[in-house]
Amino acid sequence: MHPMRMFYHHKQTLDNFIEKWKSDSSCLAIMIGGSIAHGTAKETSDVDVYLLMEDEAYEIRRRDHHLSFADHSVSVYEGGYVDVKVISLPFLELAAKEGSEPTRHSFIGSKAVYSTITGLDELLSRIPVYPEENRENNLRDFSAQLYLHAFYFAKEAGKKDDPYLMAHAVSNLVLFGSRIILAVNRLLFSGHKSLMEAVEAAPQKPKNFRKLATELLQQPSAEKCARFATMMLVYYNPGLSFEQALGIYVENNERNWVNQAPPLQDR
């Protein structure tokens, strides 16, 4: 993890934002995040913050779909702004207990720059932690996705000359291949935007992974999908039969609505 990186104009902009909100009784805390917290900020980077609001104000914003906004008025540099994500204390507590990996990753390096809450930084420190208890199941489930997308969906796409199905199979192969690498290295998944950079930084990975993934995405074929999946299964193999992989896929993809709302893509 890199130390926080903040240019003077970022600090001025952040100070202006704090001054704007600290007199608002609904504001409990302001926490720095994003590239500044991660130590990767450039002079042109925006200022990412979490705005922690008391529960009633948070619920009003949630109902109005106003949990994210950009404040340009406080910026002291050209093109700058504060990118704001509104959260609540129950959200932070839940994130520390069972947050998704992208949520956990987003709090790397985060700290309170204004707070009315005692012990907030200790709570923040418990969020960006790799969820070790999920690791073995995740590796198994990610591997099952490789089996199905390479040895079933990509083959069907090739037979039918179906570009949509092929693109779906290929993107999932690269995604879950990448997720396996991150899990083997106990690295949090940050989301899709910086996935390739995260995999590139992983110490243990198949040789030329990014190059091969890029070639697969740019010129996909059923044969390349099979070779890519085979490479990943040599790198990490949970010992699943195809039938076991199919059963795991069915549970994670076709029955993912059981005991919970269906995911957005399946509604």
TORLUM-139644 format. One line per 10 residues: number of its first residue (from 1); their letters; for each residue x, y, z of N, C-alpha, C, CB. Coordinates in pm, whole numbers, plus 50000, padded with zeros to 5 digits. Atoms other than C-alpha are relative to their C-alpha. Glycine has a CB too. Layout:
N
NUM> A> X,Y,Z,X,Y,Z,X,Y,Z,X,Y,Z; ... .
//
This chain:
267
1> MHPMRMFYHH> 50084,49881,50000,50000,50000,50000,50089,50125,50000,49904,50000,50123; 49922,49878,50007,50136,50346,49908,49947,50101,50100,49997,50057,49857; 50047,49895,49911,50124,50643,50147,49911,50098,49925,50118,50075,50065; 50090,49903,50060,49861,50910,50085,50079,50102,49918,49916,50071,50108; 49934,49904,50089,49952,51144,49798,49900,50111,49969,50051,49931,49868; 50091,49887,50018,49791,51490,49801,50080,50125,49963,49917,50024,50128; 49939,49873,50037,49898,51804,49615,49934,50114,50077,49990,50023,49848; 50050,49889,49919,49849,52144,49776,49861,50045,49956,50097,50118,49994; 50132,49957,50047,49554,52234,49553,49892,49899,50038,50002,50020,49847; 50095,50098,49949,49389,51907,49657,49963,50033,50145,50058,49856,49991 .
11> KQTLDNFIEK> 50024,49968,49860,49430,52003,50023,49912,50124,50014,50132,50021,50074; 50083,49880,49995,49286,52349,49961,49855,49968,49965,50056,50107,49904; 50134,50039,50042,48989,52197,49780,49931,49919,50109,50005,49920,49869; 50055,50081,49891,48938,51942,50057,49964,50086,50120,50100,49891,50041; 50029,49910,49888,48959,52213,50324,49874,50080,49974,50118,50094,50025; 50122,49925,50035,48693,52413,50140,49876,49912,50016,50009,50053,49857; 50113,50092,49988,48468,52108,50127,49966,49975,50147,50029,49867,49929; 50022,50022,49856,48514,52040,50500,49932,50122,50061,50134,49970,50073; 50058,49876,49946,48438,52405,50582,49854,50014,49960,50080,50122,49952; 50137,49990,50050,48122,52384,50373,49905,49909,50076,49995,49966,49851 .
21> WKSDSSCLAI> 50088,50101,49942,47988,52075,50550,50005,49988,50152,50032,49869,49941; 49987,50028,49857,48112,52083,50910,49896,50070,50086,50137,50040,50045; 50107,49932,49925,47839,52325,51018,49864,49936,49979,49995,50146,49960; 50126,50072,50027,47570,52090,50881,49987,49888,50103,49996,49943,49853; 50016,50098,49892,47436,51882,51171,49982,49858,49950,49883,50038,50086; 50017,50136,50054,47364,51588,50940,50133,49937,49962,49908,50004,49877; 49867,50050,50038,47735,51556,50857,50073,49952,50125,50083,50109,49928; 49930,50058,49885,47908,51321,51102,50150,49989,49976,49943,49863,50031; 49858,50016,50030,48240,51277,50922,50023,50015,49850,50052,49865,50050; 49955,49997,50138,48432,51326,50600,50130,49921,49993,50020,50148,49948 .
31> MIGGSIAHGT> 49883,50086,50013,48685,51066,50486,50057,50011,49859,49964,49853,50032; 49934,49994,50130,48939,51088,50206,50006,49860,49940,50143,50061,50012; 49996,50130,50068,48939,50808,49948,50065,50014,49864,49859,49939,49987; 49955,49993,50138,49022,50733,49586,50150,50002,49984,49944,50118,49936; 49858,50003,50035,49361,50797,49428,50087,50070,50104,50021,50063,49864; 49923,49932,49896,49471,51035,49704,50029,49903,50114,49925,50125,50053; 49982,50097,49891,49415,50771,49973,50088,49883,49955,49863,49947,50048; 49923,50112,50052,49569,50502,49750,50145,50037,49969,49934,49945,49875; 49863,49956,50028,49881,50713,49692,50034,50008,49853,50094,49909,50066; 49976,49999,50145,49838,50729,49314,49949,50127,49933,49934,49879,49936 .
41> AKETSDVDVY> 50059,49879,50056,49695,51081,49269,50098,50074,49909,49954,50093,50112; 49926,49909,50088,49812,51302,48983,49954,50143,50031,49978,49964,49848; 50038,49861,49975,49800,51682,48986,49858,50029,49952,50098,50095,49933; 50133,49976,50058,49484,51665,48774,49890,49915,50062,50004,49973,49852; 50099,50090,49940,49309,51401,48990,49893,50079,50075,50067,49901,50094; 50104,49942,49917,48978,51482,49152,50024,49958,50146,49858,49955,49952; 49989,50031,49858,48932,51462,49530,49881,49912,50038,50005,50131,50088; 50107,50094,49964,48734,51154,49635,49979,50001,50151,50034,49858,49951; 50031,50004,49857,48557,51165,49970,49877,49915,50025,49980,50143,50056; 50122,50058,49947,48305,50970,50171,49941,50101,50096,50027,49862,50071 .
51> LLMEDEAYEI> 50072,49909,49913,48047,51192,50335,49908,49917,50090,49918,50107,49918; 50075,50082,49905,47917,51017,50647,49890,50086,50062,50093,49942,50110; 50113,49921,49953,47569,51141,50730,49920,49922,50103,49909,50039,49883; 50085,50067,49901,47335,51069,51017,49888,49926,49928,49942,50103,50103; 50083,50099,50067,47084,50796,50945,49880,50058,49926,49951,49900,50099; 50120,49946,50064,46773,51002,50867,50034,50074,49871,49925,50093,50095; 49957,49927,50121,46954,51232,50622,50048,49903,49893,50111,50100,50034; 49954,50101,50095,47118,50930,50462,49882,49933,49931,50088,49895,50071; 50115,50069,50057,46783,50756,50413,49925,50088,49901,49906,49954,50110; 50065,49907,50093,46635,51065,50249,50076,50003,49868,49992,50141,50060 .
61> RRRDHHLSFA> 49918,50001,50121,46924,51076,50004,49991,49867,49926,50145,50031,50035; 50010,50131,50064,46901,50703,49942,49869,49988,49923,50011,49887,50105; 50131,50007,50067,46529,50728,49859,49996,50087,49875,49889,50043,50097; 49998,49907,50114,46600,51019,49624,50109,49966,49899,50019,50142,50049; 49891,50043,50088,46889,50830,49457,50107,50109,49988,49945,49964,49860; 49902,49890,49997,47130,51106,49562,50116,49962,50092,49933,50132,50048; 49891,50047,49916,47409,50902,49718,50137,50029,49940,49986,49851,50023; 49873,49964,50063,47675,51034,49482,49982,50131,49924,50050,49887,49904; 50007,49873,50073,47745,51383,49350,50139,50061,49991,49902,50098,50069; 49873,49929,50019,48027,51606,49228,49981,50145,50041,50049,49990,49853 .
71> DHSVSVYEGG> 50004,49860,49956,48096,51941,49396,50116,50075,49934,50007,50011,50157; 49900,49920,50069,48280,52177,49161,50024,50133,50069,49959,50024,49855; 49995,49865,49942,48214,52488,49371,50115,50020,50096,49871,50030,50070; 49895,49986,49899,48485,52415,49628,50140,49986,49941,49982,49896,50110; 49869,50027,50061,48766,52343,49382,50078,50129,49976,49982,49925,49867; 49912,49885,50024,49064,52579,49355,50088,49978,49877,50087,50026,50123; 49917,50025,50117,49214,52421,49041,49913,49965,49879,50101,49887,50028; 50077,50017,50124,49101,52402,48680,49964,49854,49977,50079,50053,49880; 50049,50135,50025,48887,52095,48610,49984,49917,50124,50091,49931,49907; 50008,50077,49876,48895,51991,48974,49860,49997,50059,50096,50056,50101 .
81> YVDVKVISLP> 50127,50011,49929,48604,51879,49186,50014,49896,50111,49884,49963,49903; 50005,50102,49896,48517,51672,49491,49895,49898,49960,49968,50062,50140; 50089,50110,50035,48365,51335,49402,49951,49939,50131,50072,49892,49908; 50055,50032,49869,48132,51256,49691,49915,49874,49995,49918,50116,50052; 50085,50116,49977,47989,50921,49801,49941,50013,50141,50081,49865,49984; 50067,49985,49872,47730,50950,50078,49980,49864,50065,49864,50072,49983; 50012,50126,49927,47737,50675,50343,49944,50027,50139,50136,49928,50009; 50049,49991,49862,47602,50602,50691,50089,49914,50089,49851,49954,50009; 49922,50081,49908,47755,50453,51003,49963,49852,49990,49980,50049,50143; 50033,50142,50020,47555,50126,50963,50064,49943,49873,49849,49983,49993 .
91> FLELAAKEGS> 49934,50046,50122,47697,50104,50608,50146,49965,50028,49991,50106,49889; 49859,50026,49968,48055,50130,50740,50015,49874,50084,50061,50119,50074; 49993,50118,49915,47989,49869,51007,49974,49873,49920,49901,50011,50116; 50030,50116,50084,47837,49632,50751,50115,49973,49903,49870,50022,49922; 49887,50017,50091,48127,49693,50512,50116,49931,50070,50046,50136,49945; 49893,50064,49925,48374,49594,50784,49971,49853,50027,50023,50073,50131; 50040,50137,49967,48176,49278,50855,49990,49911,49877,49868,50001,50074; 50027,50086,50116,48076,49153,50509,49998,50076,49868,49869,49930,50018; 49998,49921,50122,48154,49414,50245,50056,49924,49882,50081,50125,50021; 49946,50060,50121,48219,49313,49885,50146,50040,49985,49917,50042,49875 .
101> EPTRHSFIGS> 49859,49965,50020,48579,49316,49766,50017,50140,49939,50067,49897,49911; 49983,49862,50049,48533,49634,49554,49974,50105,50107,49908,50024,49883; 50024,49906,49890,48384,49808,49859,50119,50004,50094,49873,49962,50077; 49883,50005,49912,48672,49690,50078,50118,50072,49937,50037,49854,50031; 49887,49939,50070,48925,49798,49816,49987,50152,49999,50010,49947,49858; 50019,49856,50010,48772,50146,49792,50041,50073,50128,49856,50031,49968; 49962,49937,49873,48862,50209,50158,50149,49984,50031,49918,49941,50112; 49855,50009,49976,49235,50131,50119,50056,50140,50020,50072,49928,49881; 49938,49871,49971,49423,50420,50279,49905,50106,50050,50068,50049,49881; 50097,49899,49960,49101,50597,50375,50016,50038,50148,49858,49948,49975 .
111> KAVYSTITGL> 49997,49955,49861,49104,50808,50689,49911,50123,50014,50145,50031,50046; 50087,49887,49974,48885,51069,50851,50081,50129,49998,49928,49984,50136; 49939,49867,50000,48976,51430,50774,49914,50098,50080,50020,50051,49856; 50088,49927,49907,48682,51558,50979,49907,49896,50060,49918,50116,49927; 50085,50101,49938,48487,51355,51233,49946,50047,50134,50077,49870,50018; 50062,49979,49869,48246,51387,51524,49985,49867,50073,49862,50068,49984; 50018,50135,49948,48270,51011,51590,50133,49948,50056,49947,49904,49890; 49881,50058,49939,48519,50855,51829,50030,49863,49940,49983,49989,50154; 49959,50132,50048,48717,50560,51691,49967,49971,49856,49938,49897,50082; 50039,50023,50140,48618,50612,51328,50115,49939,49920,49956,50131,49935 .
121> DELLSRIPVY> 49889,50055,50078,48967,50543,51190,50024,49852,50030,50127,50080,50028; 49987,50142,49967,48976,50210,51376,49899,49919,49921,49982,49977,50151; 50102,50068,50080,48650,50111,51206,50042,49997,49854,49863,50069,50015; 49956,49994,50139,48787,50224,50869,50111,49898,49973,50048,50140,49965; 49888,50092,50020,49098,50009,50919,49956,49856,49986,50097,50011,50114; 50050,50137,50007,48881,49695,50944,49930,49970,49868,49906,49973,50114; 50071,50022,50126,48725,49742,50600,50091,49946,49889,49936,50130,49954; 49919,50048,50114,49011,49703,50345,50087,49880,50034,50088,50113,49950; 49931,50123,49958,49102,49355,50469,49954,49887,49911,49972,49968,50151; 50037,50111,50087,49115,49052,50242,49916,49899,50077,50126,49932,49941 .
131> PEENRENNLR> 50090,50093,49929,48822,48819,50338,50048,49855,49987,49857,50012,49945; 49938,50131,50007,49025,48506,50402,49899,49887,50009,50102,49985,50110; 50099,50106,49981,48717,48308,50506,49926,49963,49872,49900,50042,50105; 50068,50026,50128,48580,48333,50150,50093,49942,49894,49938,50128,49947; 49901,50023,50105,48902,48250,49967,49986,49864,49931,50138,50011,50058; 50005,50132,50061,48877,47873,49912,49873,49981,49917,50008,49892,50107; 50125,50011,50076,48511,47885,49806,50005,50086,49875,49880,50040,50087; 49990,49912,50117,48583,48178,49576,50087,49936,49892,50057,50136,50040; 49912,50063,50097,48872,47998,49408,49930,49883,49930,50128,49951,50067; 50076,50111,50059,48650,47693,49354,49895,50054,49903,49933,49915,50110 .
141> DFSAQLYLHA> 50109,49948,50082,48361,47901,49220,50053,50072,49875,49914,50095,50082; 49941,49934,50116,48583,48113,48992,50047,49896,49898,50118,50091,50042; 49952,50107,50089,48735,47793,48851,49884,49936,49925,50077,49894,50079; 50118,50057,50065,48388,47654,48779,49954,50088,49884,49886,49982,50101; 50037,49909,50108,48315,47965,48573,50090,49979,49878,50008,50146,50047; 49909,50026,50112,48626,47893,48363,49955,49879,49920,50142,49979,50052; 50045,50122,50068,48503,47541,48286,49882,50030,49907,49960,49893,50104; 50123,49982,50077,48160,47654,48168,50019,50097,49884,49889,50050,50089; 49986,49900,50106,48262,47962,47970,50096,49954,49890,50049,50132,50058; 49905,50046,50102,48555,47793,47795,49953,49876,49926,50134,49972,50064 .
151> FYFAKEAGKK> 50026,50132,50057,48430,47441,47739,49853,49975,49966,50048,49894,50094; 50139,50012,50043,48059,47504,47687,49956,50124,49921,49907,49979,50122; 50055,49882,50067,47958,47863,47606,50084,50042,49879,49992,50116,50099; 49916,49961,50115,48259,47943,47384,49984,49900,49885,50148,50009,50042; 50022,50101,50104,48212,47613,47197,49867,50022,49930,50006,49859,50059; 50132,49973,50060,47841,47690,47146,50004,50125,49913,49893,50014,50109; 49989,49877,50077,47927,48041,47029,50070,49975,49867,50075,50107,50079; 49930,50034,50122,48170,47897,46776,49913,49924,49902,50123,49920,50031; 50090,50078,50086,47916,47647,46644,49894,50087,49934,49933,49889,50080; 50111,49918,50047,47645,47912,46609,50048,50129,49932,49908,50034,50116 .
161> DDPYLMAHAV> 49946,49874,50049,47878,48193,46493,49926,50116,50067,49988,50008,49845; 50076,49904,49920,47722,48399,46773,50098,50095,50069,49910,49927,50105; 49900,49909,49943,47938,48707,46847,49965,50046,50141,50015,50121,49912; 50037,49959,49863,47735,48808,47154,50040,49894,50101,49849,50027,50010; 49968,50108,49907,47773,48469,47320,50151,49984,50014,49937,49868,49954; 49854,50010,49992,48143,48460,47232,50057,50112,50085,50062,50005,49859; 49951,49887,49919,48199,48807,47378,49970,49979,50147,49938,50131,49951; 50038,50031,49861,48012,48700,47691,50094,49897,50060,49854,49949,50006; 49911,50105,49950,48225,48387,47727,50140,50053,50023,50004,49882,49902; 49863,49950,49991,48553,48567,47664,50016,50099,50116,50041,50068,49869 .
171> SNLVLFGSRI> 49987,49902,49892,48488,48857,47902,49994,49931,50137,49889,50106,49990; 50007,50073,49874,48393,48612,48176,50126,49917,50025,49877,49910,50001; 49874,50072,49984,48703,48402,48113,50110,50091,50052,50043,49937,49867; 49897,49906,49955,48926,48706,48153,49969,50048,50141,50010,50120,49903; 50038,49956,49865,48729,48826,48456,50035,49896,50105,49851,50032,50005; 49981,50102,49895,48736,48498,48646,50143,49946,50003,49902,49886,49979; 49858,50029,49996,49090,48419,48539,50074,50103,50085,50059,49997,49858; 49940,49893,49921,49187,48755,48686,49964,49986,50148,49954,50136,49948; 50042,50016,49860,48984,48690,49001,50076,49887,50068,49850,49972,50007; 49921,50110,49944,49171,48361,49050,50139,50051,50038,50011,49882,49899 .
181> ILAVNRLLFS> 49866,49947,49972,49505,48541,49027,49997,50089,50125,50054,50080,49879; 50009,49912,49883,49396,48806,49277,49979,49919,50128,49885,50101,49982; 50027,50081,49881,49262,48541,49518,50122,49920,50042,49883,49906,49974; 49877,50073,49967,49578,48331,49497,50098,50092,50073,50067,49942,49872; 49909,49903,49940,49774,48646,49586,49940,50075,50119,50043,50098,49895; 50071,49934,49889,49518,48752,49849,49993,50151,49979,50068,49968,50134; 50017,49860,50035,49458,49082,49671,49853,50029,49976,50084,50036,49875; 50140,49963,50016,49124,49260,49681,49970,50037,49854,49965,50117,50093; 50050,49964,50132,48927,49293,49356,49946,50143,50007,49889,49900,49952; 50038,49859,49992,48893,49666,49291,49880,50034,49914,50117,50086,49959 .
191> GHKSLMEAVE> 50103,49970,50099,48630,49639,49016,50062,49991,49862,49938,50141,50024; 49956,50025,50138,48656,49632,48638,50094,50108,49946,49880,49989,49911; 49927,49888,50058,48811,49975,48574,50151,49980,50004,49964,50128,50073; 49855,50015,49986,49159,49887,48700,50041,49854,50017,50051,50080,50119; 49975,50143,49980,49143,49507,48686,50133,49955,49941,49887,49918,49940; 49877,50047,50065,49426,49454,48438,50124,50053,50071,50001,50043,49854; 49886,49944,49926,49659,49686,48631,50021,49924,50131,49977,50150,50028; 49989,50075,49874,49581,49498,48953,50062,49863,49978,49863,49986,50066; 49945,50132,50031,49656,49162,48793,50148,50012,49962,49921,49933,49886; 49861,49979,50042,49975,49298,48637,50092,50016,50122,50011,50125,49909 .
201> AAPQKPKNFR> 49919,49977,49880,50095,49395,48986,50007,49878,50091,49943,50117,50078; 50000,50120,49915,50021,49051,49136,50132,49924,49985,49881,49907,49964; 49870,50070,50009,50346,48866,49223,49993,49865,49930,50057,49980,50138; 50012,50134,50056,50221,48519,49125,49889,49998,49894,49971,49896,50111; 50098,50006,50109,50050,48484,48787,50060,49924,49883,49956,50143,49956; 49947,50066,50119,50079,48290,48462,50081,50097,49915,49886,49940,49917; 49915,49917,50085,50347,48420,48227,49918,50060,49886,50118,49918,49945; 50065,49929,50111,50218,48681,47979,49848,50002,50012,50040,49937,49868; 50145,50006,49983,49868,48673,48131,49931,50117,49930,49963,49999,50149; 50069,49883,50056,49776,49028,48030,50005,49998,49848,50062,50129,50052 .
211> KLATELLQQP> 49987,50007,50146,49908,48983,47675,49904,49897,49942,50145,49966,49961; 50089,50105,50050,49716,48658,47628,49853,50037,50018,50030,49868,50072; 50137,49956,49977,49401,48805,47782,49958,50103,49896,49985,50059,50142; 50030,49897,50100,49419,49104,47548,49979,49939,49862,50112,50103,49995; 50015,50067,50129,49468,48882,47244,49867,49924,49993,50117,49903,49975; 50126,50073,49997,49170,48670,47350,49881,50095,49983,49986,49921,50130; 50108,49902,50008,48949,48977,47391,49991,50060,49860,50020,50110,50104; 49999,49933,50130,49056,49128,47059,49969,49906,49884,50135,50064,49976; 50023,50097,50108,49045,48811,46846,49954,49867,50062,50129,49980,49913; 50047,50118,49928,48829,48555,47026,49971,49881,49909,49877,50034,50078 .
221> SAEKCARFAT> 50040,50124,50068,48776,48194,46924,49981,49894,50107,50106,49955,49891; 50022,50109,49906,48661,47875,47091,50132,49933,50038,49903,49896,49942; 49872,50065,49974,49011,47731,47057,50085,50083,50097,50077,49978,49869; 49925,49913,49910,49174,48031,47225,49941,49998,50141,50003,50144,49946; 50065,50007,49870,48917,48015,47504,50043,49874,50075,49847,50002,49984; 49960,50127,49938,49003,47650,47570,50145,50007,50047,49981,49884,49901; 49859,49991,49961,49377,47726,47575,50017,50093,50121,50086,50052,49882; 49992,49905,49888,49327,48022,47808,49955,49934,50129,49914,50125,49971; 50051,50068,49880,49118,47818,48052,50097,49892,50046,49862,49939,49973; 49903,50104,49964,49370,47534,48041,50121,50061,50070,50046,49922,49874 .
231> MMLVYYNPGL> 49889,49930,49935,49650,47778,48123,49966,50036,50144,50036,50126,49922; 50039,49959,49865,49454,47905,48424,49983,49879,50091,49869,50079,49995; 50019,50120,49917,49371,47553,48543,50133,49932,50032,49908,49903,49929; 49865,50044,49964,49740,47467,48532,50053,50087,50114,50097,50005,49877; 49958,49905,49896,49806,47778,48741,49932,49970,50133,49969,50145,49956; 50074,50036,49879,49532,47687,48990,49890,49902,49961,49940,50126,50070; 50098,50103,50033,49325,47370,48980,49940,49944,50128,50064,49886,49915; 50064,50053,49879,49071,47285,49252,49960,49853,49988,49879,50082,50032; 50030,50141,50018,49027,46935,49105,49855,49969,49974,50043,49926,50119; 50141,50022,50030,48669,46975,48986,49984,49917,49874,49927,50135,49984 .
241> SFEQALGIYV> 50044,50062,50126,48508,46742,48734,49910,50101,49929,49925,49864,50026; 50089,49908,50072,48304,46912,48462,49860,49999,50062,49993,49963,49850; 50132,50010,49939,47986,46784,48631,49993,50081,50129,49965,49853,50028; 49997,49919,49878,48089,46941,48961,50002,50148,49967,50123,49963,50085; 49995,49861,50043,48176,47266,48785,49863,50047,49953,50104,50019,49889; 50134,49966,50047,47834,47261,48619,49906,50022,50117,49945,49890,49908; 50086,49984,49883,47661,47212,48953,50027,50130,50073,50018,49883,50095; 49964,49875,49934,47851,47504,49105,49952,50119,49918,50152,50008,50023; 50047,49893,50088,47770,47720,48801,49849,50019,50013,50038,49968,49854; 50147,49992,49988,47399,47638,48828,49963,50072,50129,49936,49859,49996 .
251> ENNERNWVNQ> 50032,49938,49870,47396,47736,49195,50032,50149,50000,50076,49930,50112; 49957,49859,49997,47585,48063,49138,49932,50087,49896,50148,50008,49981; 50052,49920,50111,47421,48170,48812,49851,49983,49975,50074,49967,49877; 50140,50025,50033,47086,48003,48752,49908,50002,50121,49987,49868,49929; 50081,50000,49878,46969,47981,49114,50047,50106,50098,50005,49863,50066; 49951,49893,49914,47122,48301,49244,49890,50089,50056,50098,50084,49924; 50114,49926,49948,46773,48432,49320,49941,49935,50124,49893,50014,49893; 50057,50073,49886,46700,48173,49590,50042,50070,50130,50046,49851,50000; 49981,49935,49869,46663,48338,49934,50049,50143,49991,50097,49920,50081; 49962,49860,50015,46741,48683,49791,49941,50050,49870,50155,50018,50004 .
261> APPLQDR> 50051,49942,50124,46631,48922,49520,50091,49959,49883,49990,50155,50010; 49915,50032,50114,46750,48825,49171,50096,50116,49971,49914,49969,49874; 49910,49892,50039,47059,49020,49058,49941,50078,49883,50139,49943,49962; 50059,49908,50099,46984,49314,48829,49994,49940,49861,50078,50128,49995; 49997,50050,50136,47087,49135,48510,49898,49889,49973,50136,49950,49968; 50095,50110,50017,46834,48856,48574,49856,50037,50036,50043,49883,50085; 50136,49961,49963,46529,49055,48680,49908,50002,49879,50000,50137,50068 .
//
